[in-house]
Every structure is written in structure tokens, then in C-alpha cells.
Amino acid sequence: MKKTYKIEVDCANCASKMETAAKKTEGVKDAVVNYMTLKMKVEFEEGADPQEVMGRVLNACRKIEPDCEIFY
Amino acid sequence: MTKKQKSKLYRIIICIILMIVFMLLPVEGIVKFALLLIPYLIIGYDILIKAGKGIINRQPFDECFLMALATVGALIIAVTTGGDYLEAIAVMLFYQIGELFESYAVGKSRRSISELMDIRPDYANIETDGKLERVDPDEVEPGTVIVVQPGEKVPIDGIVTEGRSTLDTAALTGESLPRDVSEGDEVISGCINQSGLLKIRTTKEFGESTVSKILDLVENASSRKSRSEDFITRFARIYTPAVVFGALALAVFPPLINMLILSGDPAWISWIYRALTFLVISCPCALVISIPLSFFAGIGGASRDGILIKGSNYLEMLSKTKTVVFDKTGTLTKGVFEVVSVEPQGIEKDELISIAAAAEQYSSHPIAMTIKKADKSNVRKKAENIEELAGHGINAVIDGSRISVGNAKLMNMKGIKVPEYEGGGTVVYAAENDKYIGRIIISDVIKPTSAEAVKRLKTCGVTKTVMLTGDHSGAAKETAEKLKIDEVYYELLPSDKVEKTEELLAAKGRGETLVFVGDGINDAPVLSRADIGIAMGAMGSDAAIEAADIVLMDDDPVKLAKAIRISRKCLRIVKENIRVSIGIKLICLLLGALGIANMWIAIFADVGVMVLAVLNSIRCLFIKKL
């Protein structure tokens, strides 16, 4: 399953760090952050609950970029 | 400006004013330092807080942390050696100015690019009880009748049920070629209704309509990352740690060597200062921002011109195009047959056409349709005993004479002698009572811009042009010659086209791109097999938008050269940015290590380079003159 979320982040490097963090999160198969359109596209593992996984993704992202926001 | 940006701007202004005021005050030493700490904290408090969070979260290579370390370090050095307090504050100040500029410039280009692509309709009109009601296009079910007034955008694909008007397709194709529509015509969303009121029965949901598909495609394009972007991401990942470790080494080893081996003055302060200079240059932001921004701008600009590029990676590959393979019908030619020449023998031209049209009057073969269209006589002759021989032609009796209309095989079968014909197109022979009375040549018409398109391709780095066609050799060679195409392969079945394309792919050099251009109808396998598949004239054709990597909305082949030019400009800018940013940073690192560059130069390397790179990226947007 793939879903796209709106995000808020200030710098391009932080965006690419968020992408790395999201990819490593449990339940995420693949993630792409598009800094230009401020969107995060997440492909979930089968059977994963997007809502719950996104909570973990946000936590992981906050660790590297305290200011970031993901609207899920 | 957003709220966040405004507050940063105020902080920058206040900081500058305070700095000037405090510098003019007649105080010295520790009092001055204490006063100058105020603007420092005003401008840098958020960085310091973030740096603290970075430490807690064990993110040692966080930019804020490094910036905080560099400025605090510089302040301490200034206090202990009685040096320049201003420097540390200025570094923080410029860093913030850079951040503000970055977020402003990116936000601005984000907006202007989305404006470029602003073809999204905001509402649809539905008539209820004689009154128009505006609704969200998302809520309109297929089969609903919507009303589009003059000046409004067609929100959803559909069929005109009432009214006639002219549609402006500029938003989709980049060229304002008005299209007349009337009852029964299909219309696609994104066009602007210019003259009359139209009632349209929708055939699709909004999400499936052309305009939504295009928007999706362009918005998602920058998610497919190019190799340049991957390179930069990888570079950024090692750059920051490398610079930090470099700084550490610079702070520790030279003084130790000085002290232990050369038994001289360790000069700790000087080396630590140089190390802090390193930290200021450690942020890779200039690079990381400018590359996707360039691609985004290039893709946005191209879409305004009716060139839809599905990903940054395709834009990148397109710039290395060396071989262009064309499908003939519908790409270089109009895909519509026309009578190009009538060569009667013993009778009038019009007479020949009208006899042929009469014989073929019940046939629905494309060639028959073309001849019937060319027949200008008011009343069609009556034909009797019509006999259609598949693959040959037609025998009939017209005005008491036995008429045969068909190809060379039919003439052969009947033992009728016909003159030799060598040339392009399809030949239809006619005979009256077994006597040859003339021939009609039918051919696909070359688009007026095809020759120009091939010529322009040659000026933008393409070394080989190839044409693939199912036509027989005469027609194929003639077209190729007219258009000055280098190689032509004819009498190909669709599967042969894939095979030929594979041969060409094997023949090209490494790092070169092979582009296949087709009209998207029945050439999907080739479109996907080529390095880049370009579908042309795709307005409204879902299949083509799906199968191709790049879509040209109108069917003008000249756009091909333009697409390649856009990609080359974009890539040139990307490379400039990569080289200049990395180059300046490395030079500054070197100068910093040698003690020549101070923090002022270092902050220029960081912020100045980023500003330059961002401004340079925005140039990708301007492609009108290409």
C-alpha cells in the first residue's frame, strides 16, 4: 500500500535525512521525500497499519529534525 | 512571506541594529562582550536550542550543532584572546540570513512553478432547477451533465451534449490553437471555453480526468530522483562527517606535532580557530537544495510548454540523447490518408475520382473512405453488381461499363496492363472494360514541421535519426529522404519494431540515450523498451500518458528538440551548481586549513554559495526561447 502525506520541513538536507529515517522505520517498505512539493510518499509493508507506522515515522524524523511535521 | 520567515527577518534586523549600537558604545572588555551577547542570542537562540536537542538525540552531524559549536568556540577564543567578538555574531547572522533566503526562494519558486501548472479547475457547474450550482469537481459522478460558461475551464472530461464553442488548449499544449467543438464531440478537461455555453456529459471521474492525471504526473515527477540527486545525497552524507573529522584533526594534530616533534609553540588557539572555520563550511545545504530545485523548475517550465516529463531521471537521460527513433505514422506524418495525385489516362481527373468513388461507395476500407472524401461530384453515380475482392479491390458495373478499382494484384488477375509506378504511397488503379483508365495515389501526409524537427534535433547533439514503419519500401524511403532521416527500416510488424529498437539499443555507445517517439497507439512495447519513450499528440489519450516517460501534449515534432534543449540547459545548470559549490567549499577548506581564510570567508562559502546556486537553479524555469 502506498500513501502520500504532506510534510513541513525547512531545509533540503533535513528532508533527505527524513527520507533516510523514514526508510529505516519498522513497517515502511520504501519512502520518498519530495522537498519541492513537500510530500512524503510511503510504501507500507503488507499488513502494517499506516496510522501506527506513521506515528513511528514522525518520531524518527523528529529525532533528527525537531522542527519537522508530517500530516497524517 | 510566512509567519516564520517574517519573525526571522525581524530578528535579523534587530540583531544588526543592536550590533551597530553596541559597537558604537564607548565600553570595552567584558561589558562589551556581555552587551554583544544580546544580539547573538536574539539571532541564534533557536540554533542553540536545536543544537541541544541534537546532542540529546545523538545527532553529532546536525548543522545546528556544528554552527553552535563554531560560534560558541569563536566567542570563547575572542574572550580569551581579546579578539573580535563580532565575528561569531556575524557568522550566526549570515547563517540565518542564508536560511531565510533559502526558505523564501524555495517557497517562491515552489509557488511560481505551481502557478505555471495551475490548470486545476476549482469547481464544476451543475444545473439544478434551472439554476447553476457550483460544486467541487471531485463530487461529480460520471454521466452528470455539467455546464461550462465562456471563460471557464472544462473541469472534467466528457462529451458535448449541447452548444458549440471554441476551446483554448493552451494550458495543456503550450500553444493556443483554438479547437472548435460542437454536439457529440469529446472534450478534455483543462481546456478553456472561449465563446459559447457548453453542456457536457461527463465520462470520467475528476480523479481520472486528463487534468488530474497531468497534475499528478508533474507533481510526482520530482520524486523520481535523478542520478545527480543521488550523487549529491551520497556526497552530503559523507561530506559533513568528513569535514567534522577534518576539523578535529586540524585542532589536535598540528599543535601536537608543533609541540612534540618540532618542540615549538603549539599555537592551540590558532589551530582551534581554523578548525572552527571548518565547521562553518560543513553544511551541504547549497548542493542539496539546488539540484532538486533545478529539476523541479525544469520540469515545471517544460510542462507549461506542453511537454510532460515523468521524472527528474528522464530529464537527465534526455540530455544525453544521441539516437532518435521515430515511428512514421502519426508521428512524422499526420496519420490521415489523403489523395496526393490523380493520374488519369484518356479521361478527366474528376471523372476518374468519381468513377472510383462510385465503385467503392459501400466499402468502409480506409482507402475507399479517402477516395470518397476526394470525390467532389454532386451526385454519386449508381453502381451495380458490386463485388469486393478482399486484398485486391472492387469490380462493379457503372453506367453499363465494367469497372475495376484496386491494386496491382487485381489488375494482374484481370490481365490488364498498367504502367510501372515507383514512388511513395498506395496506388489504386482503375480500369473500364478491362482497359486502364488511370491511377490514384494515396499517401499519408507528412506534418509540415517534421523536416524542421529532424533538422533541429541534429543541432542539439543527436547523431542518428531512424524511422521505423510498416509501410512498403517506396513510401518509407521517400519520406525518409524528404525529412533527411539517416536510417529507415520498413515493412515492419509491431513486434519487428521492438526487435529493431533492441538492435539499435545494442549498437549505441555507453552513456548515450536512445529515444523512441511514437503516437502512443499500439507502440507501447517499444515505448517501454527504449531508454526513453516519448508519446506524441497525447491530448486525451490515457494509454499514451501511461506508457511513455515523456508526453508531448500536442503533435508537433518540433517540441522534441525543445524537450532535449530544456533537458540540456537544466543539466548544464545542475553541473554548474555541483562544480561551483563543491569547488568553492573545497578551496575555502584549504584556505581555512592554511589559516588564510577566516570565518567571514567561511560563511560566504556556506551562505553565498547557496544563494548563488539557488538563483542559478531558478534559471531552469526560463525556457521560452529555447
Interface residues (C-beta under 8 A of the other chain):
Chain A: D10 C11 A12 N13 S16 V32 N34 Y35 M36 T37 L38 K39 K41 K63 I64 P66 D67
Chain B: K50 K53 N57 Q59 D62 E63 E99 E102 S103 V106 R110 I113 E219 N220 S222 S223 K225 T233 A236 C283 P284 C285 V288 I289 P292 L293 F296
